[in-house]
Amino acid sequence: MESTGVYWKPVWNILEGDFHLVLANAKHVKNVPGRKTDGKDVEWLAKLLRAGLIEHKFVPPEDIRNLRDLTRYRKN
């Protein structure tokens, strides 16, 4: 899954208990050499993951994410 803005968060929250998820920086993935089009995006990401070319980004546990969201909401 590519981290583009906050659009990945709801999908991550739903899938995190059932699958091993990897969050990748979209900018880093696009800098890896090779052909990449929208139609082959999933295949491309799978190949990069199998080759070990995707750096896993840290995603805190759910309770910490909830606390961060609450803190941001309170600050605003």
PDB file of N, CA, C and O in Angstrom:
ATOM      1  N   MET A   1       0.853  -1.158   0.000  1.00  0.00           N
ATOM      2  CA  MET A   1       0.000   0.000   0.000  1.00  0.00           C
ATOM      3  C   MET A   1       0.904   1.227   0.000  1.00  0.00           C
ATOM      4  O   MET A   1       1.870   1.295   0.760  1.00  0.00           O
ATOM      5  N   GLU A   2       0.589   2.182  -0.845  1.00  0.00           N
ATOM      6  CA  GLU A   2       1.373   3.415  -0.889  1.00  0.00           C
ATOM      7  C   GLU A   2       0.777   4.443   0.058  1.00  0.00           C
ATOM      8  O   GLU A   2      -0.442   4.566   0.177  1.00  0.00           O
ATOM      9  N   SER A   3       1.648   5.174   0.725  1.00  0.00           N
ATOM     10  CA  SER A   3       1.180   6.207   1.654  1.00  0.00           C
ATOM     11  C   SER A   3       1.009   7.517   0.896  1.00  0.00           C
ATOM     12  O   SER A   3       1.971   8.260   0.705  1.00  0.00           O
ATOM     13  N   THR A   4      -0.202   7.793   0.472  1.00  0.00           N
ATOM     14  CA  THR A   4      -0.504   9.019  -0.249  1.00  0.00           C
ATOM     15  C   THR A   4      -1.472   9.826   0.609  1.00  0.00           C
ATOM     16  O   THR A   4      -2.659   9.506   0.686  1.00  0.00           O
ATOM     17  N   GLY A   5      -0.966  10.860   1.246  1.00  0.00           N
ATOM     18  CA  GLY A   5      -1.804  11.652   2.137  1.00  0.00           C
ATOM     19  C   GLY A   5      -2.310  10.816   3.292  1.00  0.00           C
ATOM     20  O   GLY A   5      -1.544  10.077   3.910  1.00  0.00           O
ATOM     21  N   VAL A   6      -3.588  10.926   3.587  1.00  0.00           N
ATOM     22  CA  VAL A   6      -4.200  10.146   4.660  1.00  0.00           C
ATOM     23  C   VAL A   6      -5.152   9.095   4.099  1.00  0.00           C
ATOM     24  O   VAL A   6      -5.885   8.460   4.858  1.00  0.00           O
ATOM     25  N   TYR A   7      -5.151   8.904   2.787  1.00  0.00           N
ATOM     26  CA  TYR A   7      -6.097   7.997   2.147  1.00  0.00           C
ATOM     27  C   TYR A   7      -5.854   6.537   2.501  1.00  0.00           C
ATOM     28  O   TYR A   7      -6.766   5.720   2.367  1.00  0.00           O
ATOM     29  N   TRP A   8      -4.666   6.189   2.943  1.00  0.00           N
ATOM     30  CA  TRP A   8      -4.340   4.813   3.286  1.00  0.00           C
ATOM     31  C   TRP A   8      -4.884   4.420   4.652  1.00  0.00           C
ATOM     32  O   TRP A   8      -5.062   3.230   4.912  1.00  0.00           O
ATOM     33  N   LYS A   9      -5.153   5.373   5.528  1.00  0.00           N
ATOM     34  CA  LYS A   9      -5.504   5.080   6.917  1.00  0.00           C
ATOM     35  C   LYS A   9      -6.774   4.245   7.101  1.00  0.00           C
ATOM     36  O   LYS A   9      -6.730   3.265   7.845  1.00  0.00           O
ATOM     37  N   PRO A  10      -7.913   4.582   6.459  1.00  0.00           N
ATOM     38  CA  PRO A  10      -9.102   3.752   6.672  1.00  0.00           C
ATOM     39  C   PRO A  10      -8.913   2.318   6.171  1.00  0.00           C
ATOM     40  O   PRO A  10      -9.377   1.369   6.804  1.00  0.00           O
ATOM     41  N   VAL A  11      -8.243   2.167   5.051  1.00  0.00           N
ATOM     42  CA  VAL A  11      -7.999   0.829   4.507  1.00  0.00           C
ATOM     43  C   VAL A  11      -7.090   0.056   5.448  1.00  0.00           C
ATOM     44  O   VAL A  11      -7.324  -1.124   5.706  1.00  0.00           O
ATOM     45  N   TRP A  12      -6.063   0.705   5.957  1.00  0.00           N
ATOM     46  CA  TRP A  12      -5.137   0.066   6.905  1.00  0.00           C
ATOM     47  C   TRP A  12      -5.890  -0.395   8.151  1.00  0.00           C
ATOM     48  O   TRP A  12      -5.695  -1.519   8.614  1.00  0.00           O
ATOM     49  N   ASN A  13      -6.750   0.470   8.694  1.00  0.00           N
ATOM     50  CA  ASN A  13      -7.488   0.143   9.917  1.00  0.00           C
ATOM     51  C   ASN A  13      -8.380  -1.089   9.735  1.00  0.00           C
ATOM     52  O   ASN A  13      -8.538  -1.885  10.661  1.00  0.00           O
ATOM     53  N   ILE A  14      -8.956  -1.243   8.553  1.00  0.00           N
ATOM     54  CA  ILE A  14      -9.831  -2.384   8.296  1.00  0.00           C
ATOM     55  C   ILE A  14      -9.029  -3.666   8.103  1.00  0.00           C
ATOM     56  O   ILE A  14      -9.423  -4.717   8.608  1.00  0.00           O
ATOM     57  N   LEU A  15      -7.917  -3.602   7.385  1.00  0.00           N
ATOM     58  CA  LEU A  15      -7.182  -4.797   6.991  1.00  0.00           C
ATOM     59  C   LEU A  15      -6.100  -5.242   7.966  1.00  0.00           C
ATOM     60  O   LEU A  15      -5.615  -6.368   7.855  1.00  0.00           O
ATOM     61  N   GLU A  16      -5.704  -4.398   8.916  1.00  0.00           N
ATOM     62  CA  GLU A  16      -4.525  -4.696   9.713  1.00  0.00           C
ATOM     63  C   GLU A  16      -4.638  -5.954  10.568  1.00  0.00           C
ATOM     64  O   GLU A  16      -3.613  -6.570  10.858  1.00  0.00           O
ATOM     65  N   GLY A  17      -5.808  -6.353  10.975  1.00  0.00           N
ATOM     66  CA  GLY A  17      -5.944  -7.549  11.800  1.00  0.00           C
ATOM     67  C   GLY A  17      -5.908  -8.846  11.014  1.00  0.00           C
ATOM     68  O   GLY A  17      -5.626  -9.905  11.575  1.00  0.00           O
ATOM     69  N   ASP A  18      -6.191  -8.772   9.716  1.00  0.00           N
ATOM     70  CA  ASP A  18      -6.329  -9.979   8.903  1.00  0.00           C
ATOM     71  C   ASP A  18      -5.159 -10.243   7.964  1.00  0.00           C
ATOM     72  O   ASP A  18      -5.004 -11.367   7.487  1.00  0.00           O
ATOM     73  N   PHE A  19      -4.337  -9.245   7.688  1.00  0.00           N
ATOM     74  CA  PHE A  19      -3.260  -9.383   6.710  1.00  0.00           C
ATOM     75  C   PHE A  19      -1.961  -8.799   7.253  1.00  0.00           C
ATOM     76  O   PHE A  19      -1.967  -7.978   8.170  1.00  0.00           O
ATOM     77  N   HIS A  20      -0.849  -9.237   6.670  1.00  0.00           N
ATOM     78  CA  HIS A  20       0.445  -8.603   6.943  1.00  0.00           C
ATOM     79  C   HIS A  20       0.550  -7.444   5.962  1.00  0.00           C
ATOM     80  O   HIS A  20       0.685  -7.662   4.757  1.00  0.00           O
ATOM     81  N   LEU A  21       0.492  -6.234   6.459  1.00  0.00           N
ATOM     82  CA  LEU A  21       0.490  -5.053   5.606  1.00  0.00           C
ATOM     83  C   LEU A  21       1.848  -4.379   5.606  1.00  0.00           C
ATOM     84  O   LEU A  21       2.571  -4.399   6.603  1.00  0.00           O
ATOM     85  N   VAL A  22       2.182  -3.781   4.474  1.00  0.00           N
ATOM     86  CA  VAL A  22       3.411  -3.020   4.323  1.00  0.00           C
ATOM     87  C   VAL A  22       3.028  -1.649   3.802  1.00  0.00           C
ATOM     88  O   VAL A  22       2.340  -1.535   2.787  1.00  0.00           O
ATOM     89  N   LEU A  23       3.469  -0.616   4.488  1.00  0.00           N
ATOM     90  CA  LEU A  23       3.217   0.750   4.044  1.00  0.00           C
ATOM     91  C   LEU A  23       4.494   1.269   3.408  1.00  0.00           C
ATOM     92  O   LEU A  23       5.564   1.224   4.015  1.00  0.00           O
ATOM     93  N   ALA A  24       4.375   1.762   2.184  1.00  0.00           N
ATOM     94  CA  ALA A  24       5.536   2.251   1.448  1.00  0.00           C
ATOM     95  C   ALA A  24       5.335   3.717   1.089  1.00  0.00           C
ATOM     96  O   ALA A  24       4.222   4.154   0.797  1.00  0.00           O
ATOM     97  N   ASN A  25       6.414   4.455   1.115  1.00  0.00           N
ATOM     98  CA  ASN A  25       6.392   5.847   0.698  1.00  0.00           C
ATOM     99  C   ASN A  25       6.248   5.879  -0.820  1.00  0.00           C
ATOM    100  O   ASN A  25       7.098   5.343  -1.531  1.00  0.00           O
ATOM    101  N   ALA A  26       5.183   6.499  -1.324  1.00  0.00           N
ATOM    102  CA  ALA A  26       4.914   6.521  -2.763  1.00  0.00           C
ATOM    103  C   ALA A  26       6.059   7.177  -3.537  1.00  0.00           C
ATOM    104  O   ALA A  26       6.376   6.751  -4.648  1.00  0.00           O
ATOM    105  N   LYS A  27       6.670   8.190  -2.970  1.00  0.00           N
ATOM    106  CA  LYS A  27       7.772   8.879  -3.650  1.00  0.00           C
ATOM    107  C   LYS A  27       8.964   7.935  -3.817  1.00  0.00           C
ATOM    108  O   LYS A  27       9.617   7.935  -4.860  1.00  0.00           O
ATOM    109  N   HIS A  28       9.244   7.131  -2.790  1.00  0.00           N
ATOM    110  CA  HIS A  28      10.356   6.187  -2.866  1.00  0.00           C
ATOM    111  C   HIS A  28      10.083   5.108  -3.910  1.00  0.00           C
ATOM    112  O   HIS A  28      10.978   4.744  -4.672  1.00  0.00           O
ATOM    113  N   VAL A  29       8.860   4.597  -3.951  1.00  0.00           N
ATOM    114  CA  VAL A  29       8.502   3.534  -4.898  1.00  0.00           C
ATOM    115  C   VAL A  29       8.617   4.040  -6.326  1.00  0.00           C
ATOM    116  O   VAL A  29       9.062   3.305  -7.207  1.00  0.00           O
ATOM    117  N   LYS A  30       8.227   5.270  -6.567  1.00  0.00           N
ATOM    118  CA  LYS A  30       8.292   5.817  -7.923  1.00  0.00           C
ATOM    119  C   LYS A  30       9.720   6.087  -8.362  1.00  0.00           C
ATOM    120  O   LYS A  30       9.981   6.193  -9.560  1.00  0.00           O
ATOM    121  N   ASN A  31      10.656   6.202  -7.416  1.00  0.00           N
ATOM    122  CA  ASN A  31      12.054   6.436  -7.767  1.00  0.00           C
ATOM    123  C   ASN A  31      12.798   5.152  -8.126  1.00  0.00           C
ATOM    124  O   ASN A  31      13.917   5.219  -8.634  1.00  0.00           O
ATOM    125  N   VAL A  32      12.206   3.991  -7.876  1.00  0.00           N
ATOM    126  CA  VAL A  32      12.844   2.731  -8.239  1.00  0.00           C
ATOM    127  C   VAL A  32      12.743   2.577  -9.747  1.00  0.00           C
ATOM    128  O   VAL A  32      11.659   2.730 -10.310  1.00  0.00           O
ATOM    129  N   PRO A  33      13.872   2.271 -10.423  1.00  0.00           N
ATOM    130  CA  PRO A  33      13.835   2.185 -11.879  1.00  0.00           C
ATOM    131  C   PRO A  33      12.904   1.086 -12.376  1.00  0.00           C
ATOM    132  O   PRO A  33      12.743   0.053 -11.726  1.00  0.00           O
ATOM    133  N   GLY A  34      12.304   1.318 -13.515  1.00  0.00           N
ATOM    134  CA  GLY A  34      11.415   0.346 -14.131  1.00  0.00           C
ATOM    135  C   GLY A  34      10.185   1.026 -14.687  1.00  0.00           C
ATOM    136  O   GLY A  34       9.925   2.197 -14.412  1.00  0.00           O
ATOM    137  N   ARG A  35       9.428   0.274 -15.478  1.00  0.00           N
ATOM    138  CA  ARG A  35       8.214   0.831 -16.072  1.00  0.00           C
ATOM    139  C   ARG A  35       7.067   0.673 -15.090  1.00  0.00           C
ATOM    140  O   ARG A  35       6.881  -0.392 -14.501  1.00  0.00           O
ATOM    141  N   LYS A  36       6.307   1.730 -14.918  1.00  0.00           N
ATOM    142  CA  LYS A  36       5.178   1.678 -13.992  1.00  0.00           C
ATOM    143  C   LYS A  36       4.023   2.475 -14.592  1.00  0.00           C
ATOM    144  O   LYS A  36       4.154   3.668 -14.868  1.00  0.00           O
ATOM    145  N   THR A  37       2.913   1.814 -14.786  1.00  0.00           N
ATOM    146  CA  THR A  37       1.711   2.484 -15.270  1.00  0.00           C
ATOM    147  C   THR A  37       0.588   2.187 -14.283  1.00  0.00           C
ATOM    148  O   THR A  37       0.704   1.285 -13.453  1.00  0.00           O
ATOM    149  N   ASP A  38      -0.489   2.943 -14.376  1.00  0.00           N
ATOM    150  CA  ASP A  38      -1.605   2.749 -13.448  1.00  0.00           C
ATOM    151  C   ASP A  38      -2.202   1.348 -13.564  1.00  0.00           C
ATOM    152  O   ASP A  38      -2.603   0.758 -12.561  1.00  0.00           O
ATOM    153  N   GLY A  39      -2.259   0.825 -14.765  1.00  0.00           N
ATOM    154  CA  GLY A  39      -2.846  -0.492 -14.980  1.00  0.00           C
ATOM    155  C   GLY A  39      -2.044  -1.623 -14.376  1.00  0.00           C
ATOM    156  O   GLY A  39      -2.610  -2.658 -14.022  1.00  0.00           O
ATOM    157  N   LYS A  40      -0.748  -1.451 -14.252  1.00  0.00           N
ATOM    158  CA  LYS A  40       0.129  -2.508 -13.728  1.00  0.00           C
ATOM    159  C   LYS A  40       0.684  -2.160 -12.354  1.00  0.00           C
ATOM    160  O   LYS A  40       1.673  -2.749 -11.917  1.00  0.00           O
ATOM    161  N   ASP A  41       0.066  -1.224 -11.682  1.00  0.00           N
ATOM    162  CA  ASP A  41       0.569  -0.738 -10.395  1.00  0.00           C
ATOM    163  C   ASP A  41       0.681  -1.855  -9.354  1.00  0.00           C
ATOM    164  O   ASP A  41       1.694  -1.952  -8.661  1.00  0.00           O
ATOM    165  N   VAL A  42      -0.337  -2.688  -9.239  1.00  0.00           N
ATOM    166  CA  VAL A  42      -0.334  -3.746  -8.231  1.00  0.00           C
ATOM    167  C   VAL A  42       0.761  -4.771  -8.527  1.00  0.00           C
ATOM    168  O   VAL A  42       1.476  -5.204  -7.624  1.00  0.00           O
ATOM    169  N   GLU A  43       0.885  -5.154  -9.796  1.00  0.00           N
ATOM    170  CA  GLU A  43       1.930  -6.108 -10.177  1.00  0.00           C
ATOM    171  C   GLU A  43       3.306  -5.531  -9.888  1.00  0.00           C
ATOM    172  O   GLU A  43       4.190  -6.230  -9.392  1.00  0.00           O
ATOM    173  N   TRP A  44       3.483  -4.264 -10.197  1.00  0.00           N
ATOM    174  CA  TRP A  44       4.773  -3.596  -9.994  1.00  0.00           C
ATOM    175  C   TRP A  44       5.140  -3.565  -8.505  1.00  0.00           C
ATOM    176  O   TRP A  44       6.273  -3.875  -8.138  1.00  0.00           O
ATOM    177  N   LEU A  45       4.186  -3.192  -7.655  1.00  0.00           N
ATOM    178  CA  LEU A  45       4.440  -3.148  -6.217  1.00  0.00           C
ATOM    179  C   LEU A  45       4.748  -4.542  -5.668  1.00  0.00           C
ATOM    180  O   LEU A  45       5.607  -4.688  -4.798  1.00  0.00           O
ATOM    181  N   ALA A  46       4.051  -5.569  -6.173  1.00  0.00           N
ATOM    182  CA  ALA A  46       4.303  -6.944  -5.723  1.00  0.00           C
ATOM    183  C   ALA A  46       5.711  -7.390  -6.104  1.00  0.00           C
ATOM    184  O   ALA A  46       6.393  -8.031  -5.305  1.00  0.00           O
ATOM    185  N   LYS A  47       6.151  -7.057  -7.313  1.00  0.00           N
ATOM    186  CA  LYS A  47       7.511  -7.412  -7.736  1.00  0.00           C
ATOM    187  C   LYS A  47       8.557  -6.704  -6.882  1.00  0.00           C
ATOM    188  O   LYS A  47       9.556  -7.305  -6.486  1.00  0.00           O
ATOM    189  N   LEU A  48       8.323  -5.432  -6.603  1.00  0.00           N
ATOM    190  CA  LEU A  48       9.269  -4.683  -5.773  1.00  0.00           C
ATOM    191  C   LEU A  48       9.331  -5.263  -4.365  1.00  0.00           C
ATOM    192  O   LEU A  48      10.411  -5.362  -3.783  1.00  0.00           O
ATOM    193  N   LEU A  49       8.188  -5.644  -3.818  1.00  0.00           N
ATOM    194  CA  LEU A  49       8.138  -6.207  -2.473  1.00  0.00           C
ATOM    195  C   LEU A  49       8.873  -7.552  -2.422  1.00  0.00           C
ATOM    196  O   LEU A  49       9.641  -7.804  -1.494  1.00  0.00           O
ATOM    197  N   ARG A  50       8.639  -8.413  -3.413  1.00  0.00           N
ATOM    198  CA  ARG A  50       9.319  -9.717  -3.447  1.00  0.00           C
ATOM    199  C   ARG A  50      10.828  -9.560  -3.595  1.00  0.00           C
ATOM    200  O   ARG A  50      11.594 -10.373  -3.079  1.00  0.00           O
ATOM    201  N   ALA A  51      11.252  -8.517  -4.297  1.00  0.00           N
ATOM    202  CA  ALA A  51      12.679  -8.283  -4.500  1.00  0.00           C
ATOM    203  C   ALA A  51      13.319  -7.562  -3.317  1.00  0.00           C
ATOM    204  O   ALA A  51      14.537  -7.384  -3.287  1.00  0.00           O
ATOM    205  N   GLY A  52      12.514  -7.147  -2.348  1.00  0.00           N
ATOM    206  CA  GLY A  52      13.046  -6.457  -1.178  1.00  0.00           C
ATOM    207  C   GLY A  52      13.407  -5.009  -1.439  1.00  0.00           C
ATOM    208  O   GLY A  52      14.255  -4.447  -0.745  1.00  0.00           O
ATOM    209  N   LEU A  53      12.775  -4.396  -2.429  1.00  0.00           N
ATOM    210  CA  LEU A  53      13.093  -3.021  -2.799  1.00  0.00           C
ATOM    211  C   LEU A  53      12.153  -1.983  -2.196  1.00  0.00           C
ATOM    212  O   LEU A  53      12.284  -0.790  -2.471  1.00  0.00           O
ATOM    213  N   ILE A  54      11.210  -2.431  -1.380  1.00  0.00           N
ATOM    214  CA  ILE A  54      10.293  -1.500  -0.734  1.00  0.00           C
ATOM    215  C   ILE A  54      10.663  -1.395   0.735  1.00  0.00           C
ATOM    216  O   ILE A  54      10.703  -2.392   1.455  1.00  0.00           O
ATOM    217  N   GLU A  55      10.929  -0.184   1.159  1.00  0.00           N
ATOM    218  CA  GLU A  55      11.258   0.067   2.562  1.00  0.00           C
ATOM    219  C   GLU A  55       9.960   0.185   3.357  1.00  0.00           C
ATOM    220  O   GLU A  55       9.086   0.978   3.004  1.00  0.00           O
ATOM    221  N   HIS A  56       9.832  -0.593   4.419  1.00  0.00           N
ATOM    222  CA  HIS A  56       8.639  -0.565   5.261  1.00  0.00           C
ATOM    223  C   HIS A  56       8.653   0.688   6.112  1.00  0.00           C
ATOM    224  O   HIS A  56       9.658   0.985   6.757  1.00  0.00           O
ATOM    225  N   LYS A  57       7.569   1.420   6.125  1.00  0.00           N
ATOM    226  CA  LYS A  57       7.428   2.597   6.961  1.00  0.00           C
ATOM    227  C   LYS A  57       6.790   2.209   8.286  1.00  0.00           C
ATOM    228  O   LYS A  57       5.977   1.286   8.345  1.00  0.00           O
ATOM    229  N   PHE A  58       7.160   2.913   9.341  1.00  0.00           N
ATOM    230  CA  PHE A  58       6.633   2.627  10.672  1.00  0.00           C
ATOM    231  C   PHE A  58       5.193   3.112  10.783  1.00  0.00           C
ATOM    232  O   PHE A  58       4.882   4.253  10.442  1.00  0.00           O
ATOM    233  N   VAL A  59       4.325   2.236  11.261  1.00  0.00           N
ATOM    234  CA  VAL A  59       2.939   2.589  11.574  1.00  0.00           C
ATOM    235  C   VAL A  59       2.733   2.216  13.036  1.00  0.00           C
ATOM    236  O   VAL A  59       2.838   1.043  13.393  1.00  0.00           O
ATOM    237  N   PRO A  60       2.439   3.198  13.886  1.00  0.00           N
ATOM    238  CA  PRO A  60       2.282   2.900  15.317  1.00  0.00           C
ATOM    239  C   PRO A  60       1.069   2.003  15.571  1.00  0.00           C
ATOM    240  O   PRO A  60       0.180   1.897  14.726  1.00  0.00           O
ATOM    241  N   PRO A  61       1.038   1.359  16.737  1.00  0.00           N
ATOM    242  CA  PRO A  61      -0.126   0.531  17.091  1.00  0.00           C
ATOM    243  C   PRO A  61      -1.414   1.361  17.111  1.00  0.00           C
ATOM    244  O   PRO A  61      -1.376   2.589  17.190  1.00  0.00           O
ATOM    245  N   GLU A  62      -2.542   0.670  17.038  1.00  0.00           N
ATOM    246  CA  GLU A  62      -3.835   1.339  16.926  1.00  0.00           C
ATOM    247  C   GLU A  62      -4.118   2.295  18.083  1.00  0.00           C
ATOM    248  O   GLU A  62      -4.649   3.383  17.859  1.00  0.00           O
ATOM    249  N   ASP A  63      -3.777   1.914  19.311  1.00  0.00           N
ATOM    250  CA  ASP A  63      -4.061   2.795  20.445  1.00  0.00           C
ATOM    251  C   ASP A  63      -3.268   4.094  20.367  1.00  0.00           C
ATOM    252  O   ASP A  63      -3.775   5.151  20.741  1.00  0.00           O
ATOM    253  N   ILE A  64      -2.040   4.025  19.890  1.00  0.00           N
ATOM    254  CA  ILE A  64      -1.222   5.243  19.728  1.00  0.00           C
ATOM    255  C   ILE A  64      -1.781   6.104  18.592  1.00  0.00           C
ATOM    256  O   ILE A  64      -1.816   7.330  18.702  1.00  0.00           O
ATOM    257  N   ARG A  65      -2.216   5.470  17.509  1.00  0.00           N
ATOM    258  CA  ARG A  65      -2.824   6.227  16.399  1.00  0.00           C
ATOM    259  C   ARG A  65      -4.076   6.950  16.872  1.00  0.00           C
ATOM    260  O   ARG A  65      -4.301   8.106  16.513  1.00  0.00           O
ATOM    261  N   ASN A  66      -4.895   6.273  17.677  1.00  0.00           N
ATOM    262  CA  ASN A  66      -6.110   6.912  18.198  1.00  0.00           C
ATOM    263  C   ASN A  66      -5.774   8.088  19.099  1.00  0.00           C
ATOM    264  O   ASN A  66      -6.430   9.128  19.040  1.00  0.00           O
ATOM    265  N   LEU A  67      -4.754   7.928  19.930  1.00  0.00           N
ATOM    266  CA  LEU A  67      -4.329   9.015  20.808  1.00  0.00           C
ATOM    267  C   LEU A  67      -3.810  10.200  19.998  1.00  0.00           C
ATOM    268  O   LEU A  67      -4.102  11.349  20.329  1.00  0.00           O
ATOM    269  N   ARG A  68      -3.050   9.935  18.952  1.00  0.00           N
ATOM    270  CA  ARG A  68      -2.555  11.011  18.082  1.00  0.00           C
ATOM    271  C   ARG A  68      -3.707  11.748  17.412  1.00  0.00           C
ATOM    272  O   ARG A  68      -3.705  12.977  17.345  1.00  0.00           O
ATOM    273  N   ASP A  69      -4.697  10.998  16.912  1.00  0.00           N
ATOM    274  CA  ASP A  69      -5.854  11.630  16.276  1.00  0.00           C
ATOM    275  C   ASP A  69      -6.605  12.505  17.271  1.00  0.00           C
ATOM    276  O   ASP A  69      -7.016  13.616  16.936  1.00  0.00           O
ATOM    277  N   LEU A  70      -6.784  12.014  18.486  1.00  0.00           N
ATOM    278  CA  LEU A  70      -7.470  12.782  19.518  1.00  0.00           C
ATOM    279  C   LEU A  70      -6.698  14.058  19.850  1.00  0.00           C
ATOM    280  O   LEU A  70      -7.289  15.125  20.018  1.00  0.00           O
ATOM    281  N   THR A  71      -5.385  13.941  19.942  1.00  0.00           N
ATOM    282  CA  THR A  71      -4.553  15.107  20.248  1.00  0.00           C
ATOM    283  C   THR A  71      -4.630  16.137  19.124  1.00  0.00           C
ATOM    284  O   THR A  71      -4.727  17.335  19.388  1.00  0.00           O
ATOM    285  N   ARG A  72      -4.586  15.681  17.880  1.00  0.00           N
ATOM    286  CA  ARG A  72      -4.704  16.612  16.747  1.00  0.00           C
ATOM    287  C   ARG A  72      -6.061  17.307  16.740  1.00  0.00           C
ATOM    288  O   ARG A  72      -6.154  18.512  16.510  1.00  0.00           O
ATOM    289  N   TYR A  73      -7.121  16.521  16.998  1.00  0.00           N
ATOM    290  CA  TYR A  73      -8.462  17.082  17.028  1.00  0.00           C
ATOM    291  C   TYR A  73      -8.600  18.122  18.139  1.00  0.00           C
ATOM    292  O   TYR A  73      -9.207  19.176  17.945  1.00  0.00           O
ATOM    293  N   ARG A  74      -8.036  17.816  19.293  1.00  0.00           N
ATOM    294  CA  ARG A  74      -8.102  18.731  20.446  1.00  0.00           C
ATOM    295  C   ARG A  74      -7.332  20.016  20.140  1.00  0.00           C
ATOM    296  O   ARG A  74      -7.770  21.108  20.501  1.00  0.00           O
ATOM    297  N   LYS A  75      -6.188  19.883  19.475  1.00  0.00           N
ATOM    298  CA  LYS A  75      -5.370  21.058  19.156  1.00  0.00           C
ATOM    299  C   LYS A  75      -6.092  21.978  18.182  1.00  0.00           C
ATOM    300  O   LYS A  75      -6.024  23.200  18.312  1.00  0.00           O
ATOM    301  N   ASN A  76      -6.780  21.398  17.212  1.00  0.00           N
ATOM    302  CA  ASN A  76      -7.514  22.214  16.227  1.00  0.00           C
ATOM    303  C   ASN A  76      -8.718  22.852  16.860  1.00  0.00           C
ATOM    304  O   ASN A  76      -9.458  23.574  16.191  1.00  0.00           O
TER     305      ASN A  76
END
